[in-house]
Amino acid sequence: MANVVETVTDLVTPILAENTFELVDIEYVKEGKNWFLRVFIDKEGGIDINECVLVSEQLGEALDTIDPDPIPQAYFLEVSSPGAERPLKKEADYLNAIGDYINVSLYQQIDGEKQYQGFLKELTDDTLTLDIKIKTQEKRMTFDRKNIAKARLAIQF
């Protein structure tokens, strides 16, 4: 699977660069009996459906020209926006999210919880600090980045 993601990354990067789009993430997953190759793209101000179609067509053509086929089984190619709850994958994603409301999933529990939501206040090489509201109480918590399994933008209700 890692080879598929690497191959697709190599193929889609020049397509995105030509259009000033950003690669957010690539997933190659099996769901039920079907395989899905998902490419998440974005740009300043958001990506629209026509831009997703453009990348999908160009990437599909590029994938079809490779011999031997890097993805021998049948799959569905999906190119889309990461959505409002965009994952934070790269360091630049975290830096751009300072001040934003985010969700953090942890590998190990802290105070009996593995998920926290709050405003990203500080970021260092080793830690991430959130301002969290628990019921009516506001609390600042610092997390070891090694304990962060996933992070994404979140919608505050």
N, C-alpha and C positions, 0 to 999 in steps of 0.2 A: 504494500500500500504506500509506503514512503516513496518508492520509486515513481508511482503514479503521480503523487503530489508534486514531486520534484520536476518530473517531465512537464506537467501541466503548468507549473510555475514558470519554467523556462519558455514555454510556448506563449503564455498569456502576457508575460511582462512587456514584450515590445508592443503588443496590441494596446495595452493599457497606457504605456508611455506615449504612444502616438496620439492618443486621445486625451491625455492628461487626467487619466483615471487612476485610482489607487487600488491595489490589491489588498483586501482586508483579510481574507481567509480562503482556504480551499479544503473541502472535505471530500473524501472518497469513502462511502459507507454502504453497507448492505442493510437494507430494511426489508424484512420478510424475505422474499425470494428475489428481490430486485436490488441492483446496484445503482447508486446515485453519485454523480460527480457534480459537486456544488462549488461554484466559484462566486464569492461575495466581493463586489466592487463598490467603490464610492468615489465621490469627488466633492469639492467645496460646493455647498448648496444642495447636495443630494444628487442621486442618480435617477434617471427616469427609465421607463420601460423600453423606449426606443434605443437608448444607449446599452441596455442589457441585451437586447436583440442583436445589435451590432457586434458586441463582443462575443456573444454566443455563436453567431454565424462564422465569424473569423476564426474563433478557437476551434469550432467543429471542423472547419475546412483544414486547419493546421493539423489537427489530430488525425484526420483521415489520410493525410499524406505520409505519415510515419510508417516505415516498414522495417522491422516487424512491428505490428500493432502493440503499443505499450499497455493497452487495456484489452486483453483478449476476450473477456466476457462482455455481454451486452450490458449497457448502462444508460441511464438518463442523464443528460447534461442540463444543468440548471444554472443560469447566471442571474444573480439578483443583488439587490441592495441588502446590506446587513440589517436594515431596519432601525427603528428608534432605539432598540436595546442592543446596539452594536457591541460586539465583543472587544475587549481591550487585550490585544495580543502583543503588539510591539511597544517598545519604550516610548515612541512618539505618541502612541494612542493614550498611554497613561499621562504623559505630559500635557496633551491637548485636553484631557479630562479634568485637570485640576480646577476645582470650583464646581464641578458637575456632580450630580447625584448618581451614584453607582451602586452596583450589587457585587459583593465579594463572596465567593464560595471557598471554604477552607478545606484543607486535607484533614486537619485535626481540630477538634472542638476547642472553643474558648468560651468559658462561662456556660458550658452546655449547649452552645450553638455552633453550627457550621456555616451559617449564612448571615451576612450583615449588609445593611443598606445605609448609606449616608453620603454626605458631601465629602469628596476627596479634597483634603486640605493640604497635605504635605506628601512629598515623595522623595525618598532617598534611594540609593542603590540597594539598601537592605530592608527598608520599611515603607509602609504605606499608612497614612493617618486619615481617619474618617471622623467627621462629626456626625454622631448617631443620635437619633431620638428614640428612646425606649419609653413607651407610654407618654408621660408628660415631662420626662427628665431628659435633658440633653447631656451627652457624654462624648468625650474625645477618646478614641481608641486607636492604638497603633498596632499594626499587624506585621509580622515577619513575612517578607515577600516569598520566602521559600515555602511558607504554609498556604499560599494562595493557589488554589487549584484552577479557578476561573474568575475573571472579572469582566463586567460589562456595564455599559451605561444602563440606567434604570429610569423608569417613569415614576415620579413621586405622586402619590394619591393623597 
